[in-house]
Amino acid sequence: MSNESMMCDLETGICGVSEEEAMQEINLNHVEKRITLYYATDPICSHCWALEPVLHRFVEEYGHYFTLQIKMGGLLASWNGFSDGANGIQKPSDVAAHWKEVGEHSRMPIDGSLWHDNPILSSYPPSRVFKVIQSTHPGKEQDFLRRAREAVFAFNRNIGEDDVLADIVDQLGLNGKEVVEAAAQQSAQDLLEEDFESVAGLGVRGFPSIIIVNEENQGIKIVGARSLETYVQALQQVLGGDLKPKQIISLEQKINEGHLLFSKEMEVLYSIEKSDIESYVKSELAEHTYRMGHILNEMYIEHI
């Protein structure tokens, strides 16, 4: 402490530096801005699957700035009267080529041949299961959504079927039969309809859509699968200040979360070139703790 700060001024009655006004307004409530990130999606949205690597990293690094709310959008009620002229989709078999294109472009593997052999009739059944888990076992719904996407995109399983959905829910440590039965009730459809209303209120017309808003419900809407920089800039604009990213957890911690990790996801998450992924995995993970495989020429790892 300097000698100057020890001086006491008889006129102001202040001991210390005295170039201050006698009366000042202050606010000691350093309240953080409340930011909500709405993610409007659907279990069978191929571009949402393509977004997984970027969204994953964005939430890892900047999730402490916002509350994430995932909303189901209702991409496919049924094939009766369905038409997506922009993508040339009129019937189930039309989806296969579209999915293949998205998979090849994003390098998040998509098989898609189920659209010829055993097409999904509606995306509502997995969406209702998501809502039931969200309401009865909060925190597990995101794991369900991820596993459902792995099942349908990479492993070509029809997630519109009850037995497939029950198996995925069982993998979460929940009772798949009970959850799927609950998802068939009107109450589950009511929960889903609430999401549809919320998504419509956010002005969403396509998926994925991410809406970042502050407590005054002002913010930014981003439609489609975009770059990491796009989401970071949007969050920064809504917050009105610089962002400090959190350190990303290690690959060992990440693989312990239980789902697959594809090469593209690791490349984005850890800023690594595709050619260096295998050596990175071997350097980060102990032998015999993981399994490495390939789907549609894309490498993935999983915990064993």
N, C-alpha and C positions, 0 to 999 in steps of 0.2 A: 504494500500500500504506500502511495507517495505521500510526502509531507503535505502536499496541497489538499489531499483528501482528508487530512486531519484538522484542517483549519475550521474554526467555528465563527460564523458571521452573526454579529449581534442584531443586525437589522432584519435579516431573513429568518433567524432562528434555526439555521441549518449548519450542521457540522458536516463538512465535505464540500465537494464542488457545488457552487450555489447558483449557477446560471440556469435555474429552473423556475417555472412558474409556481406560485404558491398553491394553486388549485388546478388539478388536471383530471380528465376522465381517463379511466383505465378499464381494461377488460382482461381478466385473468382466466377466462374460460376459453382455453385453446381447443375448441371443438373441431375435430376433423370433419372435412366435407363428407357427406354420405353419398356415395356413388353406387348406383345399381347397374349391373350389366345383365340385360335380358338376352338370352340366346334362344331364338325361335328356330326350331329344328323338327326333324321327323326321323324315326328309326331307319327308314329306307331312303333317306336323302343322300344320294351319291356324292354330291358336292360337300355335304357336311362331313362325310367320311374323308374326303380329300382335305378338308380343313383341319382335321385332327392334329397333325404335327404342329401347325402354327398356333392353334388355339391352346394346345397343351402347354407350349412354351410360354405363351402370353399369360395364362393363368398361373403358371409356376413362378414367373418373375414379377408379375404385377397384381396378382390376386389379392394382395393385402390392401389394395386401394379400393376394392369394390366388393359388393355382395353379388354373387352369381345366381341368377334365377333362370333355370331352363324351362322353356315353355314348348309344349307339343303343338305342332301347327296343323296336323291333319292333311298330309300330302295326298293320300289316296283313301277316300271313303269306300269306293268300290269301282269296278270297271264299267258299271252301267252309266252310259253317257259321258264317260271320262274322255277328255281330249286335251293334249298338250301339243298344239300345232307348232310352237316355237322349237320344240325338240323332235318333232316328227313322230310323236307317240300317240297312237290311237288304240293299241291293243298290247297285252302283256309282252308278246315276243318283240315288240319294238323297243322295249326297255334294254334288252341285252346289249345291243350295239352301242347305245348311249352310255351304259355303265362301263363297257369295255374301254370306250374312249376316255372317260373320266379317270379310270384306273391307270391307263397307260400314261396319261398326261400328269397325273398327280404322284404316281408311283406308290400309291396306297392300293394294294392289290384288290382287284374286283374280278370275280369269276363271272357271275351273271347268267350262266346257262340255265339256272332254275327258271328263268322267265320263259324258256321253251318247254321245260320238262314238268315243272311243278310251280306255277306262278303264284306269287303272293296276291291274294284277292283284296286285301285291305291293310293299310298300315295302322288301323285303329286298335286291333288286338294288342300289339306290343306297346302302343302308346298308352292304352289303359293299364297294362301291367306296370309301366313306368309310374303312372299316377298313383296306383295302389301302393307300390313300394315307397314312393315319395311321402305318402300320407301315413303309412303304418311303420315304416322303417327308414326314417329320414337319414340321408347320408349314404344309403346303398343304391339309390336310384341312378346315380351317375355310373356306378360300376355295372349295373344292369344294362344301361344304354350302350356302354362300351362293348360289353360281351355280346349283346344282341347284334351290334354292327359287325364285330368280328365274325359272328356266326353266319350272317347273311352275305356279307361282301366277300370275305376271304374263303369261307368254308361252304358257301352255297347252300345254306340251310334255310328253310322256309320259316321265318319268324312270325308268320301269320298263323301258324299251327300250334295248338295247345300243348302238344307233347314236347315240341322244340322249346317253347317258352318255359314250360315247367322245368325242363332240364337246365336251362340257363339260370333260372331263379334258384334251383338247387345248388348250383355252383357258388352262389352268394352265401350259402349256409342257411337259407330260408326254406320254407316248405313250398316247393314249386306248385304242387297240386292245389293247395289252399289259396295261394296268391292268384293263380290263373282262374280259379273258380270265383274269387272275389272280383276279378277284372271283368267277368262276364255279367256282373250285376249292373243295374241301372245307376247305382251310386257312383260306380267307376266311370260310366259314360258322362255323368253329371260333372265329375271332376275334370274330365277331358274337355267338355263344353266350356268350362270356365277358362281353360287355357286358350281355347279358340277365340273366346271373347276378348281375352287379354291381348292376344296376338293381333287381332283385328284393331283393337284400340291403339296399338303401337304402330299401326300403319303398315304392317308386314304383308307383302304379297308374294314373296318368294323365299326360299330357304337355301343356305343358311342366311339369317339376318341377325345382326348383333346391334343392339341399341344400348348406348351408354348414356345415362341421364343422371343429373344431380337431384338434390332434394326439391328443387323447383320444377322438376320434370322437364328440364331443358337439357338438350344434349345432341348426340349425333347417331344417325342410323347408317350402318354399313351393310350393304347387301352383297351376297356372294362370298366365295372363298377368296380372301385377300391376303396380302403380305403381312408379316409381323409388324413392319414399320407402320402400316396403315392403322392397325389397332392401337399401337403405342401412341401415335400422333393424335388419334381421336381421344384417347384417355387423357393425354396431356392437355388437350384443348378444353375438355370438360372440366378438368381439375383446375386449370389455369396456373400451373406451376410445373417445375421440373420433377421428373420421376426418378426414384431410386430403385432399381430392380433388386429383388432378393436373389441370393445365390441359389442356383439350381441344385437339387439334391443329387447325390451320386447315382451312377448307373446301378450299383448294388442295391441301394434303397429303392430306386425306381422299379426294378424288376421284382422286388419283393411285394409290390402292390398287387401282383397276381395276374395281370393280363399280358397279352403279347406285346412286344415292342418291335415294330418294323424298322428296317434300315432307315427309311425316310424320316421316321420320327426321331431316331437317335441323331441323325445328321442335323436336323433342325434344332433339337433340344441342346445338343452339345457343340454346335457349330463345327462339324467335322465333315470332311469330304467323303463321298461314297466309297472311294478306293481305300480309305483308312479305317472303315468301320470294323472290319473283322479283327484287325490288330488292336483297335481300341477296346473292343469287347474283351479280348483275351488279357489285356493289361489291367482291366478294371474288375473283372470277375474271377473268382476262384474256380479252378477246374472242377467239374462234376457238380456245380451248383446251378448250371443252366443247360438248356438244350438249344441248339441252333438248327433252324430248318429253312426251307425255301417254299414260297407259294408264288406261282406265276412269275418265276425268276426274281422274286424279291426276297431278300434274306430277313429272317425274324429270329428273335430269341425269346425264351420263356423260362421261368424259374422251375427247378425240379427239386 
